[in-house]
Amino acid sequence: MQSSNSGFQRLSQTTLSRPRFLRLAAGALLPFVGLRKSAVAAPNSELAQNSGAPGTKDAAAPGRMGAILVSQFGPVKIHSYLSPAEGLHVNTQIVEGPTTIVIFDGQLLLPYADEVASYVQTLGKPINRFILSHAHTDHWGGLQVLTERFPDARVFALDGIADQVRARGPARLDGLRRTYGDKVATKITVPTETITEGPQRIDAVTYDFKRFVDGESDLQLAALLPDQKVLMAFDLVFSPNQHAFTGANQFDHWMIVLKSLKALQGYDTIIIGHDTPVGRTAIDSTITYVKRAKEIHAASANAKTYSENLRAAFPDLQQAGFVDLSASYLYAAPR
């Protein structure tokens, strides 16, 4: 299979310091669990080379901080904007149909959301809607910029996501703002519309929306594009090159969810929440990772042991900082 990064060069970014990465990720990933301090290694600064959809790097804006991979599926294009390391390598997916655009997820920090907005403007088509995959702050923090620049587009999410953002969002932004100042949103952006499960036709593109619970997060959307044979799995699937975030402590059910995704036939391109598109082998590698993490968690008495043993089990994976972050949630003292 052709690499998803055909013509897509590795992008070097400045590596985050350990304390800075922990403060950023703690505020972004899990808005529902308390966090105790733990040293977290900085993530690897390079983009992974995955096996997914054929794509080409967009080179229209040399000064752009993030990177864009454009994948063509007949009349439909999926533009994947990937933030640099400071933004946790979060993806915003821009699905370009014949006449309009659907945008999935809105970045963590405002400068990267602004880059998304500027790029979308170059496509010359109106925004049909924004869709939020789940309530982790790194996926909705930049929606403030996007909704301001495209005020006519509504924000959709699964039933329950808006309540999560509304309840925990202000505290998450306050914590991030102490470190990142005006790069962080000044207000939460709460979805106003509900995505219903099942097939929907949006601008001649068929989406089959699915609701999953107790995976990487407690509630998450996935979307099938049957005509394009694309599975938008977001944070349910991780890159074979990177550690996964396991701090939600939902190992068993997450593996059930992954097996249900694996049972879907014909979907050879998988869009994920962090890093470039991947192939089907990423489902197997995520299952392997979650299974091993569960075993290590059961045998580890504290965060340090969990981190050391999980790193040792997967010594070649990038984003090792997420191992320590996960451990800090898994072994946090009860509030």
C-alpha positions, 0 to 999 in steps of 0.5 A, a space after each residue: 500500500 502506498 504511504 499516506 505521506 507520499 511526498 509528505 516530508 517529516 516536519 521538525 518542531 521544537 520539543 516541549 519541556 517536560 513540565 510544559 508538556 504535562 501542563 498542556 496535556 493534562 488540561 487537554 486530554 481528560 476533562 473528567 479526572 483529577 491529575 497529580 504531578 508526574 514528570 512527562 517526557 516530551 513527545 517526539 518532534 517528528 511526524 510519523 510515516 504511516 500506511 494509509 491513504 495516498 496523499 500529497 503535502 500542501 505547500 501553498 503557504 511556506 510559513 504555515 506552522 502545521 502540516 496538511 495532507 490532501 487525500 483524494 477519493 474521487 470527487 471528495 477530498 479530505 484535507 488533514 491539518 496536523 498541528 505541530 508538537 505544541 498542539 499535541 499533533 492534533 488533527 482537524 479533518 476538512 472534508 471537501 464535498 462538491 459544494 460545501 465543507 464539513 470540518 471535524 474537530 477544532 484544534 487545541 490552541 488558537 494559532 493552529 485553528 486560525 491556520 485551519 480557517 485560513 486554509 479553508 478559505 483558500 478552498 472557496 467553498 462555504 462551511 456546512 458544519 463543524 462536528 466535534 468527535 469528543 470532549 477532550 479539550 485538544 479537539 475543541 479548544 480552537 473552535 472559538 476561532 473557527 466559529 468566529 471566522 465562519 459564524 454561519 456554521 453550526 457545531 454538531 456533536 453526539 448527545 452528551 458531548 455538549 454537557 461535558 464541554 459545558 461542565 469541565 471546559 472553563 476549568 480546562 481553559 483556565 489551566 491551559 491559559 496559565 501556561 499558554 496565555 493568549 494562545 488559549 481560547 477565552 471561552 468554551 465553544 459548546 456544540 448546539 446541534 446533535 448528531 444522530 447515529 446512522 447514515 446521513 447525506 451531507 453535500 452528496 457525501 454519505 456518512 454513517 455516524 456511530 457512537 462509542 462509549 468507554 474507549 480512549 474517552 468515555 464518549 466518542 463519535 466515529 464516522 464511516 464514509 462508505 463510498 470513499 471506504 474511509 473510517 474516521 476513528 479519531 482517538 479510538 485508534 492510534 498510530 502504529 508509531 506512537 504510544 496511545 493515551 490509556 489514562 481513562 482506565 477502560 482497557 477491556 471495553 476499548 478492546 471490544 470497540 476496536 474489535 468492532 471497528 476491525 470487523 468493518 470490511 473494506 475500510 482501508 483508510 483510517 483517519 485518526 485524532 493524532 498523526 496522519 491517516 493510517 491503514 487497517 493494521 493500526 487497529 491491530 497495533 492499538 489492540 496489542 498496545 491496549 492489551 499489553 497496557 492492561 497487563 502492565 497496569 494490573 501488575 504495577 503498584 504505582 505510576 513509575 512502574 507502569 511507565 517504565 514497564 510500558 516504555 520497555 514493552 514498546 521501546 520504539 514508539 514515539 510520543 512517550 510523554 503520553 505514557 507518563 501522562 496516562 500513568 498519572 491518571 491511572 494512579 492518581 489519589 482519589 479526590 
